[in-house]
Amino acid sequence: MTTFEQTFEELPLAGVHDLAAARHAEGWRYVQILAVNTEEGIDLVYSYMKDGHLANFNVSGVKQTDAVPSITDLYLEAFVCENEIHDLFDVAISDIAIDFGGMFYQLAEKAPMTVVSPEQLAAREKAKKIAAAKAAKEAKAAAPTEAPTGPTEEEIQAKIAGLDPEKAAKVRAAMEAKAKKAAAAAPAPAGPTEEEIEAKIAGLDPEKAAKVRAAMEAKARKAAEGKGE
């Protein structure tokens, strides 16, 4: 019984034709070229199969300025995927053996598979805001936030040990006053950043988003005022 195995590897754009030549010489069968639209460009996945092993090679972030070498001199059947990827994703593929010159499909608009819908754009923007808010929160957590602490009772006792009661009382009062002043001068707790607010209200209807924003800003002001009292 033949077992099935599937693997995925990264492949540089410059290695596309060399890989195809090596697979062809070793008797691998061409399966497909898959294109995926990403924010970094177009990912191309080349798939070859032999003895139950499906090997996938991913070329990440191909730009419109890149020239992708055709593999049709080795695998003629790849002309279908290469013409399709050119027409639907506007990827430049050089030396296709059977080249339709951009007429493989009759399209209403150029490279329709690269068009981002409003829903997709909103989802991407929301993901960016959430990531920014998370990074801001982590940076805030990593930053030192503790207010200066005053002397402990043990430190005060050590300072006034051996002094007469009247002088000891004055020294204690001075140390406690200094600690209180330092605590009052400490920065107030920071409110939510704009990124955190945006991440919180992303996807809400305008009315609810306005209420959530107002509540978060009011809470931040109240915390700052309480610190200043």
N, C-alpha and C positions, 0 to 999 in steps of 0.2 A: 504494500500500500504506500503510495507516494504522499509524503507529508508536505504541507504548505508552510513557507516561511516568508515573512515580509520584513524588509529593512529600510531605513531612511538615513541618508547621509547628505551633508552639505557639499556643494560643488561650485567652484568658482566659474564665472562666465567663460573665462579663457579655456577651461577644461572641457567644455561641452562636446566639441568635435573629437578631441582625443579620446574621451570616454566612449563615445559612440564607436570609434574605430576599434578600440580594445574589445568592447562587447561583441561587435560584429565578428572579429577574428576568433573569439572564444565560443561562437555559436549561440549567443544570447538572442532572444526574440524581442523585437521592439513592441512595446505595448501602447504607450501613449505619451503625449506631452500635455500636462495640465497647467493652466494659467490661473493665478489667483491675484486679485487686486488688493494691495495693501497700502498703508500710508507711506511706506518707504519706496514703493514702486510695484512692479509686477513680479511675483514669484513664479518661476517655471519649474515644474516637477517632471523630470524625465524618468520613465519607468521601463525596465527591461526584465525579461523573465527567462529562467532556465532551470530545468529539473525541479520544479516546484518552488523556486526561490524568486520572489518578486522584489527586485532591487529598485528603490526610488532615490533619485538624486535631486536635491532642491537647490536651485539657483535663486538667491534672494535679492530682492530690490532692483530688478532690471529697470533702467530709466529709458525714456523715449530717445535719449541721445546715444544709447548703447546699440551696438550692432551684434546681433545674435547669429552665430554661424548655423547654416542649415545642416541637417544630418541626412538629407535626402540622397546624397551621393552614396550613402551606405545603406539607408533604409528608405527606399522610395515612398513607401506607404505613409511616411511621416509628413508628406506634402499636405495632407488634409489638415492635420493639427496646426502646422506652421502657417498655412494661409488663414485658418480660422483665428489663430492668436493675433496675427497681423491685423486682420479686419476688426475684430472685437475689442482688442486691447491696445492697438496701435503700437505694437512691438515691431521694431525693424529686424527682419530676418533676411540675411544675405544669401544669394545663390540657391534659392529654392528650385529644385529640378522642374517642377510644374508650378509656375508662379502665375496666379490669377491677377496680379497687379492691383490688389485692393478691391477686386470685383468678385470675390468668392461668395460674398453675401450682398444682397441689395438692402442697404441700411438707410433708415431715415436720418440718423445722425452718426457722426464719426466716433469710433471706439465706445459703443454704448455700455460695455461692461466696466468702464472706468468711471461712469457717471455715479456720483454719490447722491442718494436720495436725501430729502430733508430729515427723514427719520434716522438714517444712518449717520448723517452729520450731527444731529442732536445727540445720538448715542456716543459718538466719538468725543464731542465736546464735554458731555457729562463725565465720561471716563477720564478725560484730561483734568477736569476740575477736581474730581475725587482723588486722583493721584497727587495733584498739587496740594490739596488739603491734608492728605495723609503725610506727605513729605514735610509740610509746615508743622504739623502736629508732632512728628518725630523730632524735628529740629528744636521745637519748643521744649519737648520733654528732655532732650539732651542738654539744653542750656541750663546753667545754674540759676535756680529761682529762689533759693532759700534766702530769707531776710537775715541781716546780721544778728547774731544772738548775743545777749548780754552775758555777764559773768554768772557762773553758777554759784549756788549758796556756798559750796566748798571753797571756791575761789575768793568769795567775799570774806569768809571766815579766816582764810589764810592771810588775807591782806590786813585785817584788823586785829589779828592775834597779837596780844601783848600791849595793845593800846589802851589808854584809859577810856572808860565808858563814853565820855562826851566826845572825844576825838574819833572813837570807833563809830559812833552814830553818824558823825559828819562824813566820814569816809564812805560808809555804807550808802548814805543818802546820795553822795556824789556819784558813786558807781552805778546806782540804780537809775539816777537821772540821765546819765550818759547812755545807758543801755536803752532807755525809753526813747530818747532823742534819735538814736540810730535806727530803732525799729520804726519810728514815725517817718523817717526819711527814706525808708526802703520803698522801691517802686511798687505801685499798685498792681494787682494781678492783671495781666493783659487779657483783653477781651478776644473774641474770635476774630481771625483774620478775614479779609474779604474772600479769600479762596475757600475758607471753611464755611462761610455763609453761603457762597455760591453752590458749594457741593451739597449743602443741606437743602437748599430750595430747588435744586435742579430737577426738572420734570414736574414740578407743582404748577397748578394753574396760577395766573398772575395775582389773583386776590389772596389766595392762601400763601403764596410766596412772600407777598408784602407783609402779611401778618407775622409769619415766622421770622422774617428779617427784623421787623420792629421789635419782636419779643427778645431776640438774641442781642440786639443793640441795647435795649433797655436793661437787660440783665447785666451786660458788661458795664454800663454806666453806673448801675446801682452798686456793683462790686467795687468800682473805682472810688465812688463817693464814700462808701463804707470804710475804705482803707484810709481815706484822707481825714476822717473824723478824729 
